[in-house]
Amino acid sequence: MNDEIEAQIKIISLAKCLHGFGLLDLNQLLSVSSKAVWKKGEDIFQEGDSGRDMYIICAGQVIIWRNTGGKRLDIASLSAGESFGEMGLVDVGMRSAGAKAVEDTLALRISYDRLHEASAAAAKLYRNIAKALAGRLNIANDIILFQSQHGANISPLEVTGKHLALK
């Protein structure tokens, strides 16, 4: 195995989304994944795009952003070992945020369409994604609670427009 591949396996093995993966699981996942490369400043995807891939950053940096009130708000800065786009594996809907490379970036692309070919690795990956999404939901709930206790005059459902879907 060459040094570059060993370095990439070391980085992705440290990724939270791959917690509990053994070498066999990593090899299985790598066999159904591909390389993704973006230049500094290149858009990876836009908020509202369709997409079923997730990415694990091997080198570089990515900003995750959302539009709010007509302005772009950066909500996360991610680097080697971190992942993004996980909801694309879980939900058929549109991307809930955009992603942009702020440095030349190399990532492992995990495609929903091929993930079923690596069933043991897929089961572990989905378990880890569920834990990460539960953590994000807990944070979002804490923010909602804080805002409601400190004078927010508009409900979170109204802010997102999701109250319309409940009617």
Phi and psi in degrees as a GROMACS rama.xvg file:
@    title "Ramachandran Plot"
@    xaxis  label "Phi"
@    yaxis  label "Psi"
@TYPE xy
-78.0214  164.82  ASN-2
-60.846  -38.3793  ASP-3
-64.0479  -44.1635  GLU-4
-65.5587  -42.118  ILE-5
-60.4524  -42.2361  GLU-6
-63.7605  -41.6061  ALA-7
-66.1295  -40.8062  GLN-8
-64.3298  -39.0521  ILE-9
-62.8145  -44.5549  LYS-10
-64.0335  -48.5753  ILE-11
-70.6977  -25.6821  ILE-12
-70.3511  -19.8331  SER-13
-86.146  -10.294  LEU-14
-65.4391  135.501  ALA-15
-58.3549  -36.0047  LYS-16
-68.855  -11.0796  CYS-17
-112.428  18.9655  LEU-18
-58.7197  133.374  HIS-19
86.7436  0.188978  GLY-20
-78.5791  135.433  PHE-21
-94.6331  178.578  GLY-22
-60.5111  -38.4349  LEU-23
-62.7805  -43.9342  LEU-24
-62.4609  -44.7213  ASP-25
-61.5472  -44.3075  LEU-26
-62.9186  -40.1629  ASN-27
-62.6565  -44.2194  GLN-28
-65.9642  -42.6605  LEU-29
-62.2068  -32.3379  LEU-30
-67.873  -20.0393  SER-31
-113.329  10.2251  VAL-32
-110.804  170.813  SER-33
-139.258  170.58  SER-34
-90.569  140.626  LYS-35
-125.5  134.754  ALA-36
-131.817  133.69  VAL-37
-131.833  144.769  TRP-38
-83.5898  156.963  LYS-39
-52.0928  130.032  LYS-40
87.0215  -6.01278  GLY-41
-79.4218  135.494  GLU-42
-72.9869  136.072  ASP-43
-91.2076  -50.5746  ILE-44
-157.307  161.537  PHE-45
-103.236  151.28  GLN-46
-57.4205  131.734  GLU-47
95.4245  -13.6173  GLY-48
-66.6278  155.42  ASP-49
-86.2536  154.652  SER-50
175.525  137.365  GLY-51
-118.641  12.7436  ARG-52
-101.13  149.354  ASP-53
-119.476  164.481  MET-54
-135.645  143.995  TYR-55
-118.106  121.757  ILE-56
-74.8224  125.749  ILE-57
-96.9478  -33.8405  CYS-58
-156.78  145.068  ALA-59
106.378  -165.504  GLY-60
-147.132  142.582  GLN-61
-130.08  138.801  VAL-62
-103.841  133.229  ILE-63
-102.449  133.551  ILE-64
-139.088  160.281  TRP-65
-136.308  154.206  ARG-66
-88.5229  134.978  ASN-67
-148.204  125.464  THR-68
58.2882  32.8408  GLY-69
79.9126  4.14527  GLY-70
-120.283  149.863  LYS-71
-84.7536  127.871  ARG-72
-117.078  118.13  LEU-73
-73.2882  126.535  ASP-74
-112.723  -13.7565  ILE-75
-159.462  145.916  ALA-76
-119.301  120.153  SER-77
-117.742  146.581  LEU-78
-136.812  -168.829  SER-79
-49.3033  132.895  ALA-80
92.6708  -12.1949  GLY-81
-98.143  159.15  GLU-82
-124.587  160.716  SER-83
-153.237  162.662  PHE-84
82.7471  10.263  GLY-85
-57.4299  -34.8061  GLU-86
-63.154  -22.6819  MET-87
-63.4113  -28.4515  GLY-88
-78.1907  -25.2733  LEU-89
-96.7499  -36.3474  VAL-90
-127.104  136.579  ASP-91
-77.1499  -10.2988  VAL-92
-64.723  -170.848  GLY-93
-81.712  159.412  MET-94
-60.8557  131.175  ARG-95
-83.4133  -9.28982  SER-96
-152.659  167.386  ALA-97
-102.667  165.152  GLY-98
-138.645  139.954  ALA-99
-140.681  137.621  LYS-100
-77.9216  124.333  ALA-101
-99.6974  -5.49523  VAL-102
-141.442  166.256  GLU-103
-56.0031  130.393  ASP-104
-132.858  138.455  THR-105
-119.431  132.028  LEU-106
-140.229  159.05  ALA-107
-90.8486  123.259  LEU-108
-95.6108  123.065  ARG-109
-109.644  116.436  ILE-110
-97.1983  131.604  SER-111
-55.3038  -39.6652  TYR-112
-63.5958  -25.5346  ASP-113
-109.559  -12.1443  ARG-114
-59.8791  -32.9728  LEU-115
-60.7912  -20.7537  HIS-116
-71.47  -14.6467  GLU-117
-121.429  64.9195  ALA-118
-60.4928  -41.2724  SER-119
-65.9747  -44.4993  ALA-120
-66.7031  -38.1966  ALA-121
-61.7717  -42.188  ALA-122
-61.1341  -43.7786  ALA-123
-67.3596  -39.9229  LYS-124
-63.4543  -46.7984  LEU-125
-62.2546  -37.5947  TYR-126
-60.4691  -45.526  ARG-127
-68.0193  -37.0448  ASN-128
-64.5017  -41.9095  ILE-129
-60.0748  -41.9447  ALA-130
-63.2647  -42.7054  LYS-131
-65.6769  -43.368  ALA-132
-66.5656  -35.7165  LEU-133
-63.7711  -39.8241  ALA-134
-62.9011  -42.9227  GLY-135
-64.378  -38.4508  ARG-136
-64.6351  -40.7538  LEU-137
-61.6274  -41.1484  ASN-138
-64.1101  -45.7449  ILE-139
-60.8206  -41.8252  ALA-140
-62.7906  -40.0882  ASN-141
-63.4019  -39.7814  ASP-142
-64.6442  -45.0683  ILE-143
-60.2819  -45.2759  ILE-144
-61.7598  -45.7123  LEU-145
-59.1619  -47.2116  PHE-146
-63.7084  -39.3134  GLN-147
-69.554  -29.3891  SER-148
-82.5008  -15.9288  GLN-149
-119.815  35.406  HIS-150
90.455  18.1182  GLY-151
-65.2328  127.641  ALA-152
-92.5717  -1.50207  ASN-153
-132.664  138.674  ILE-154
-74.012  152.609  SER-155
-57.1457  -35.2409  PRO-156
-64.4753  -37.6935  LEU-157
-69.4415  -37.5454  GLU-158
-59.5007  -42.5226  VAL-159
-87.3008  -12.7878  THR-160
81.3793  2.86954  GLY-161
-73.5808  -16.9187  LYS-162
-62.0386  -26.9772  HIS-163
-68.5934  -33.0035  LEU-164
-72.9944  -20.1105  ALA-165
-84.3531  -12.5906  LEU-166
